[in-house]
């Protein structure tokens, strides 16, 4: 029986990998009908600084932390049609473009090669690809080292969720498809795959899937209510002006973007609560197989109340932390209380924070109810 179960689990894991590869392949073949800026003839290529020919730097007057000025760099391309070729580039250094390079540093060069005109090169930024790959690899290794086999499955679930968001949800929203359906489908499939990767082919996995999906969908329902009460929609976002141009060309729906963003943002916390609480109730049922559904539900609520406080703080503080820079700008403008509390920015942050936190809170009774029905003792059956 165990061998058969392992065989089925392995087959399902392979199917998940194949589905993920298909989504990535389909995304790579995606035809973007509308682009605001045409980048034909412009490429961003890796290069290395072979020499700093000239350098004029001085401390910025407003602070003692940043240098401004200019550099004349000799760089060698590491890829592209001019691989191995060296060129000289003027690097203007300011507060907003504070990329100071030295010999041996890797960078990304913006190469503008229009037809029949001399090519123009500029410093785009540091080449962070190696560092990002190193950090990502170290993170995955840490998960695998601590979690062993479960760590590998967790990484697979995380990778699949990211693929679903990037390779399915984003193109669906961009092309104007139903944000409600696309978001619910993304949340549902991601919950199913992640729950399976974590729990395997077990009865508790089914309950985790159901609890996570229902909890994630509750975020969307709460958003609809809050958006009606606070009169918040897609036109309340900071990027509305840019997005309107896309909607005119592709049929993308502004209201759906905020809806999808809230559901995706809440998904991680919802799954955390659903899986953790489900695991606790599963252990209680194992220790006491005759426990009644009412008793199991009450135990779930007692455990979940302790989880609500920390998870709610996590979401609210995450949204608040991401808004610190904007709030500092508001302070510099001398914004008044009534002006701030009635602004689109504040309303959107309130909707995001409350919708996500409320979804986490509702996930507790949802998970407790699902597990109470599924694990109820024989005297309840």
Rosetta blueprint (number, residue, H / E / L):
1 X L
2 X H
3 X H
4 X H
5 X H
6 X H
7 X H
8 X H
9 X H
10 X H
11 X H
12 X H
13 X H
14 X H
15 X H
16 X H
17 X H
18 X H
19 X H
20 X H
21 X H
22 X H
23 X H
24 X H
25 X H
26 X H
27 X H
28 X H
29 X L
30 X L
31 X L
32 X L
33 X L
34 X L
35 X L
36 X L
37 X L
38 X L
39 X L
40 X L
41 X L
42 X E
43 X E
44 X E
45 X E
46 X E
47 X E
48 X E
49 X E
50 X E
51 X E
52 X E
53 X E
54 X E
55 X E
56 X E
57 X E
58 X E
59 X E
60 X L
61 X L
62 X L
63 X L
64 X L
65 X L
66 X L
67 X E
68 X E
69 X E
70 X E
71 X E
72 X E
73 X E
74 X E
75 X E
76 X E
77 X E
78 X L
79 X L
80 X L
81 X L
82 X L
83 X L
84 X L
85 X L
86 X E
87 X E
88 X E
89 X E
90 X E
91 X E
92 X E
93 X E
94 X L
95 X L
96 X L
97 X L
98 X L
99 X L
100 X L
101 X L
102 X L
103 X L
104 X L
105 X L
106 X E
107 X E
108 X E
109 X E
110 X E
111 X E
112 X E
113 X L
114 X L
115 X L
116 X L
117 X L
118 X L
119 X L
120 X E
121 X E
122 X E
123 X E
124 X E
125 X E
126 X E
127 X L
128 X L
129 X H
130 X H
131 X H
132 X H
133 X H
134 X H
135 X H
136 X H
137 X H
138 X H
139 X H
140 X H
141 X H
142 X H
143 X H
144 X H
145 X H
146 X H
147 X H
148 X H
149 X H
150 X H
151 X H
152 X H
153 X H
154 X H
155 X H
156 X H
157 X H
158 X H
159 X H
160 X H
161 X H
162 X H
163 X H
164 X H
165 X H
166 X H
167 X H
168 X H
169 X H
170 X H
171 X H
172 X H
173 X H
174 X H
175 X L
176 X L
177 X L
178 X L
179 X H
180 X H
181 X H
182 X H
183 X H
184 X H
185 X H
186 X H
187 X H
188 X H
189 X H
190 X H
191 X H
192 X H
193 X H
194 X H
195 X H
196 X H
197 X H
198 X H
199 X H
200 X L
201 X L
202 X L
203 X H
204 X H
205 X H
206 X H
207 X H
208 X H
209 X H
210 X H
211 X H
212 X H
213 X H
214 X H
215 X H
216 X H
217 X H
218 X H
219 X H
220 X H
221 X H
222 X H
223 X H
224 X H
225 X H
226 X H
227 X H
228 X H
229 X H
230 X H
231 X L
232 X L
233 X L
234 X H
235 X H
236 X H
237 X L
238 X L
239 X L
240 X H
241 X H
242 X H
243 X H
244 X H
245 X H
246 X H
247 X H
248 X H
249 X H
250 X H
251 X L
252 X L
253 X L
254 X H
255 X H
256 X H
257 X H
258 X H
259 X H
260 X H
261 X H
262 X H
263 X H
264 X H
265 X H
266 X H
267 X H
268 X H
269 X H
270 X H
271 X H
272 X H
273 X H
274 X H
275 X H
276 X H
277 X H
278 X H
279 X H
280 X H
281 X H
282 X H
283 X H
284 X H
285 X H
286 X H
287 X H
288 X L
289 X L
290 X L
291 X L
292 X L
293 X H
294 X H
295 X H
296 X H
297 X H
298 X H
299 X H
300 X H
301 X H
302 X H
303 X H
304 X H
305 X H
306 X H
307 X H
308 X H
309 X H
310 X H
311 X H
312 X H
313 X H
314 X H
315 X H
316 X H
317 X H
318 X H
319 X H
320 X H
321 X H
322 X H
323 X L
324 X H
325 X H
326 X H
327 X H
328 X H
329 X H
330 X H
331 X H
332 X H
333 X L
334 X L
335 X L
336 X L
337 X H
338 X H
339 X H
340 X H
341 X H
342 X L
343 X L
344 X H
345 X H
346 X H
347 X H
348 X H
349 X H
350 X H
351 X H
352 X H
353 X H
354 X H
355 X H
356 X H
357 X H
358 X H
359 X H
360 X H
361 X H
362 X H
363 X H
364 X H
365 X H
366 X H
367 X H
368 X H
369 X H
370 X H
371 X H
372 X H
373 X H
374 X H
375 X H
376 X L
377 X L
378 X L
379 X L
380 X L
381 X L
